[in-house]
Amino acid sequence: MNIKWLCDIAQVSRSGYYAWLEREERRNEREKQDRADFELILEVYQYRGYAKGSRSIYMFASNRNRDEP
């Protein structure tokens, strides 16, 4: 199998495939940041055992980030 054949099957250009490969590190960094953001939101949402809206989550997270060095 060669790259051209695989790209034809997937209906993508070879240049697009190679561009996608080059962005792997950025995708992984973004995935790590997304996971950290999710964990923070989940922690804030579960704080004190009652549901919170987006404003409360934002304010809690902003205050928490300000307090950290």
N, C-alpha and C positions, 0 to 999 in steps of 0.2 A: 504494500500500500504506500502511496505517496501523498504528499500534502495536497496537491492539485485535485486528486481523485476524492479525497475526504472533503475538501472545500466544495467540490461540485455536488456531492451528496448532501451536504449541510446547506447548500445554496448560499454560501458566503464567499466573498472575494478572498484571495490569498493575502492581499494587503490588509484587509480587515482582520483576518485571523492572526497575522503577525502583530498587528497593533494591539489586539486583545491580549496576546502573550506578553507583550512589553508592559502592559498595565497591571499585571498580576500583583506586584508588590503594593501598588496603590489600592487595589481591590481588597487585599488582605488587611491593610492598615485601616481602611474604611470599615471593614467587617469587625475588627477589634474595637474601634471607636463606637460603632453601633451597639455592640454587645455591652460595652461599659455604660453607655447611655441607657440602655434597656434596664440593666441592673440597678442603676441609680433611680430611674423612674419607678421601678417595682418596689424598691426600698421605701421611697417616699410615699407611694400609694398605700403601702401596708403599714405605715407609721401610725401608731395609736389605734389601729384596728378599725378604722372607718374609711369609707371611700372618699376620694378627693377629686375635685375637678382639675382642669388643666391649669387654671390660675394658681391654685394652691400648690400643685406639683412644681410649677415654675418658680414660685416664690421660695418654697422650701429648698429646692435645688440651688437657687441663686444664693441664698443665705448660707447654705452648707459649703458651697464652693468658695465663698468669700472668707469663711472661717478657716479653711485649710491653707497651710503655708504654700 
